[in-house]
Amino acid sequence: MLTLPPPPDPPALVRPATAAPCDGTVRARLLSPPQGDDDTVPLTCSLRLAPEDQVLRHIVIEGSAASGLTLDCAGAAIGRPNVPAHLGDYTIAIRSRPPAQPGGRWDRPSDIRIRDCVVFGHVRIWGMGENGQGPLVRDSSRSLGHTERAQAAAPTAVTITGTTITAAGPIPLYLGPGVTRVTLRDSRLDGRSVSTAIYLDAESAENRIENNDVTTALGREAVAVDGSARNRITGNRFTLGGQGGVRLYRNCGEGGTVRHQTPSDNVITGNIFRTGGWFQAAPIVVNSRNGWRLNCGEDAGYPFGSSLDNSDGGTGNVVAPNTVE
């Protein structure tokens, strides 16, 4: 049984030192062709690429050793164009390190800046688990204080600007449970996703999606706000092709995880939704599920969160004005 630490003290708002520049060895390895399973480069230093560079290796930004890092692509490409991607095969992974011993604190990266990149594939940011069904997320969710623990464990203050992410199947930008203060600004999401373009998972909060073009061919709505709170989705341009725009809900029971936080206090304004197709879905729906899922009973037995109440419970959301074309 996982030993859970007490809810953490509020994090100090101290900007970490800027990461040192990468040396030539790191740059050469990043630009070298992958060899079999040797296709990943851990990045803990700041790097500026040249516009003509092509990075075919996966990039992993992990733990506090990477805090303060800037990856400035200057227009360079990361990933393989026109190649279908696998779910766990992330082009860029930003993640925390687990505690060294049970009950210890997670070692998370913060103040990461990624700019002017052309990314083929998908970017995922996570702490306790890659999604809401992760075993450690599930174990933590079965006692009070889970939202605070998940947020303390997850990366925070990641800024992605001027970047294009071209999806090749999986969701192009996925924020895992507890991720906070991620900004996607002045960027573009395109390609094809079997699901959404952006996913804000349970217990995440205070993320900003601002002034982006979202033209990804979608399997469902463009943005899922799943038990995520206090986010700002403003000034974006969505091309929907008949799918929905933004859905606010709380998964109930999936994977046996109790969802604690509701999709509340989000601001979704100033966006343009370009609809299409014969059957046009509503651009924004608050509390879009409210327990209408077969797996809602999988988290039964706890007197809190989605175990106690399967409804979405979203309140305080501001969803106007927006434009529908």
Salt bridges, closest charged atoms under 4 A:
ASP38 OD1 - ARG29 NH2 2.75
ASP38 OD1 - ARG57 NH1 3.43
ASP39 OD2 - HIS58 NE2 3.54
ASP53 OD2 - ARG27 NH2 2.88
GLU62 OE2 - ARG95 NE 3.03
GLU62 OE1 - ARG97 NH2 3.43
ASP72 OD2 - ARG48 NH1 2.62
ASP72 OD2 - ARG115 NE 3.34
ASP89 OD1 - HIS58 NE2 2.97
ASP111 OD1 - ARG15 NH1 3.66
ASP111 OD2 - ARG113 NH1 2.93
ASP190 OD2 - ARG188 NE 3.69
GLU206 OE2 - ARG230 NE 3.15
GLU210 OE1 - ARG185 NH2 2.93
GLU210 OE2 - ARG208 NE 2.79
ASP213 OD1 - ARG237 NE 2.74
GLU221 OE2 - ARG220 NH2 2.78
GLU325 OE1 - ARG274 NE 3.23
